[in-house]
Amino acid sequence: MATKSDWIVTFDAGQVAEIEAAAGPLVAQGDAVSRLLPHLTPVTFPLPTLAPLLVSLREELLHGRGFALLRGVPIERYTRLETATMFMGLGAHLGKARSQNARGHVLGHVCDLGLSGADPNVRIYQTSERQTFHTDSCDVVGLLCLREAKRGGDSILVSALTIFNELRAARPDLLARLLLPMPHDRRGEIPAGMKPYFEIPVFSDYAEQLTVFYQRQYFDSAQRFADARRLTPVDVAALDLFDTVANDDRLGLKMRLAPGDMQFVHNHTMLHDRTGFEDWPEPERKRHLLRLWLACPGARPLPPAFAARYGSLEIGNRGGIVTPSTEMVVPLTP
C-alpha cells in the first residue's frame, strides 16, 4: 500500500493565498455567486501555479493510484461561502460538478440527519451508520472535512482490481456472477421515463479496462420491486464474498479526515467506505463534510450499461442524478 508521501499533498502558504485570491472576486458577489458555482471552470477560478499540479493530480486519479488527500487549507478562517467556493474552485480543475441528488445539489452535505438506512428511500450518507464499501455515480468524488465526529467516521479505501483478483483466485465461479447485470435501486430518485431501478454489473470488462459499480444495500433493496430480476442464492453468495474480501484489513487503507482535509477518489477503480460514528451532542460540533461529484476530462470510456445511471456517457459531461424537476443549486447548509 502507498506511503503517505505518495498520496498526500500539503499546500504551502503561497498556494493557499492563490486559492484565496481566486475565490475572493466570486465571494464578493454575495448571493449571486450561488448561480456561478455550479459552472466554475479553470478559467473562472484561475490558479496560475496550482493548476499544473491539479492537472497532474487528475491524471494520477484517473490513470494511476486512484486517490489523493489534499491538506493545508485553514478552513477555520473562512465563512461557509468562502469554504464552499474554494472547494468547488479546486474541484473545477479536476472536472465538472454534477448533481448528487434529485434536488440538484452540486455541493453535497455528508452528515447525520437522524435518518435510518433501513428506509429504502434514504441514502446512507444521511445517517451515522457505516456506509459499507461503494462507488458513487461520477468519475471522481471529493470530500472536504469541516468537522470530525466524536468517535469513528474514518474513511476506508480499497482497490476494485485487488478485489477482482482475489475473487478470481478463490472463486472464479462466483466472480462470473458479478460480471452479469443485477438490479440496483434508485432510492426514489427516478429520471424521466425510467424504472425505479436499473440493471448494471458489479464488474464490467470494457475497452480493455475493468470498471466497478457497487452499493450492496441498493442491490438488495431493488428486490422490493416486483418486476426486478430476483437475486439467486448464487448471486447473494457472490455479493457476500465481494463484501468479505473488500473488508479484509490487509487490502484496505484507512484514514481519518481532519478539518480542512480534501480527499479525492476515482470511482471506477476504487471503492470507499466510512465507519459508523458517534457524534458530538452539540449541533455546532457535529461531523460534517462537503462533497463533490465530478465528471472529468480524460476519463475512461464507460460501458453502455452505465447510461441507465449516468445519463450521457460523454466523457467530461456524464454522471450525477437528474430528474424532471432537477435544477442545479449550491446549498450552504444540509
Secondary structure, 3 states (H helix, E strand, C coil): CCCHHHHEEECCHHHHHHHHHHHHHHHCCHHHHHHCHHHCCCCCCCCCCHHHHHHHHHHHHHHCCCEEEEECCCHHHCCHHHHHHHHHHHHHCCCEECCCCCCCECCEEECCCCCCCCCCCCCHHHCCCCCCCECCCCCEEEEEEEECCCEECCEEEEEHHHHHHHHHHHCHHHHHHCCCCEEEECCCCCCCCCCCEEEECCEEEECCEEEECCEHHHHHHHHHCCCCCCCCHHHHHHHHHHHHHHCCCCCCEEECCCCCCEEEEECCCEEEEECCEECCCCHHHCCEEEEEEEECCCCCCCCHHHHHHHCCCCCCCCCCCCCCCCCCECCCCC
